[in-house]
Amino acid sequence: MTDEPQPWQVESSEYIHRLPWFTVRKEAVRMANGGYIPDYFVLEYPNWINVVAVTTEGKLVLIRQYRHGFGAVHYELCAGVVESYDGATGPEAALITAQRELLEETGYGGGEWKLLMTLSANPGTHSNLTYAYLATGVTLMQAQELEATEEISVHLVSPAEALALIDNGQMIQALHLAPLLRYLGQYGGE
């Protein structure tokens, strides 16, 4: 046996609840060291995206919206659920989703795109990934095309203003903060 942790052996697995936004499975698992966990719960979500979008003038495209789980309005990155596109999967489908979401939620698009990082909300309990993209040189291309369940305002902020929003607790979503802070640290907001 190696000193490194090993994958657990799943002895049984059953779905407790299955809805698009709340799917939970309960598993009984055996660890390589012999430990046994009879009730381990995994939350299944589709993969997510978010976008650090930077305009040709160097402004960050942020949004504000109400989040009911926390009961407050905060600044965020444009984000969404990865859709399926004619056989595209993983980062390829995520990129298409990210470009569509940015355009629909903010009206901004175009520019140069690259995968900035891949994250997990909590690998201990969540089965999905978040693909965080960096889109530089974006421009306003159209009016917002919001869904009936979306109320989103768009804000262009400088890198210094973004840091102030973070420092003041006005941006708290961890999966949005990680790529934004990486961008600001790696590229200096330039």
N, C-alpha and C positions, 0 to 999 in steps of 0.2 A: 504494500500500500504506500502510495506517495504521501508526502507531507502536505501537498496542495489539496484544497477542498475539491470534492468530487460532486458531480450531479447527483441529485436525489433519485431514488427509485420510487416511481408512482405505483402504489399497490391498489388504489381504487380512485375513481374520479367520477363525480356526478355534478350535473348542473343544478344549482339551487334556484336560480332566477335567470331568465333569458329575455331581455328586451334590447333594442338597439343601443340605448344609452346606459343600461345597467345589466350586465351579464356577469354572473358570479358562479364559479365552480368550486366545489369542495373536494379536496384530495387528501388521501391518507398517504404519507410519504415516509420512506425509510432512508436515513442518512448513511453514508459510507461507514461512519464510525459506530453504527448500530442504533443510533438514536431514532426514535419513532415519533412522528407528529400525526395524530389521527384526524385532526381538523385543520387543514391548511387551506386558506381561501385565496383564490386568484380572481382579480377583476379583469375581464376581457373588454378591451376597447379597440376600435379601429386605429390605425396609425394616424398621427396628427402632423401638421406642418405649422411653421410660423416663418415670418419674413422680416429680416432687418433690411428695410428699404431706405436707400439714400438717394436723394434727388441730385440732379446735375449741379445744383448750388450747394451741395453738401449738407442739406437738411435731412433729418430722420423723419420718416413718415410713421407717426404713431396714431393709434386710435384710442378712443375712450368709449367704454360701454359698461352697463350695469351687469354685475355678476351676482345672481341670486343666492348661490351657496354662501357667499361672504356678505351679501346684503349691502354692497357698496359699488360705487363707480370708480374705476382706476384707469390709468394709462396702460396700454398693452401694445404688442406688435400685432399686425394682421396675422390671423391664424385660422385653421379649419381642419376638417376631417379629410383624410386622403380618399379620393374617389378612384374608381376603376376606369381605365381608358383603353379600349381595344387591345387588351392583352398586356398593357403596360403595368408593371408592378414595382414595388419598392421605391427607391429614389426616383426612378423615371416617372412613375405615376404621381409621386409626391411633388416633383417639380411642376408638372402640368397643373396640379391642384393649387400649388403656391402661386403660380402666375395668374390663374383664374381668380383666386380669392383676393389677391392684392388689387386686381383691376375692379372686381365687383365691390369690395368693401371700401376702397379708398379712391378709385378712379385713376390711380397711378399704375403705370406699366412700362414695358420696354426695358432698356438697359441691359446690363451684363449680369448673369445669374451664376451662382455657384453654391454648392452645398457647404455650409459653414461648419456644421456639426450635427451629430445624431445623438439624441438624448433619450433617457427614460424618466418618466415622472417618479417611478419607484419600482426598480426591478425586483424587489421582494414581493410585490403584490400585483403589479400591472404587467399585462402581456404585450403591450404595444410600445412603439417607438415614436419619437417626434423628430422630424427632419427639419432642421433650421437652415434656411437659405439666406444668402446675402445677395441683394439685388442693388447694384450701383448704377447711377445714371438714369434713374427712373424719372419720368415726366408725367404730368397730368394729361390723360388721354380721353377721359370721359367723365360723366357724372356717376356717382355711386349707383349701384344696382343692388339694393339691399333686399333681403328676404323679408317676409312679413314678420318674422320673429327676431329681426335685427334692428337695433337702434344704436347707431354708431356715428360718432363725430370724428373728423380727421384733423390732426394737428401736425404741423411741420415745426420741428424743434432742432436747435443746434445740439451738437454733442455735449456742450457744457450744460445746456438746459435739460438734456436727458439725464445727466448725472445728478442734477439738482432734484429732478422728479424722483429719482431712485432714493437719494438721500433723505428726501422729505416724506417718504412712504407713500408716494402717489403712484408708484409702479411696483407691484408686489408679486406678480406671477413668476414663479421660479423658472419655468420653462421658457419664459420670454426674457428674463433678466440674464440668464446664462449666455445666450448668443449675443445679446446686445452688449454686455460687458466684455465678451471676447472681442467683438468688433472694435469697441472703443479702446481696448488694451492693445490689440494687434495692429490696428490701423490708425490709432490715435484720433479717430473720428475724422480723418481726412479722406 
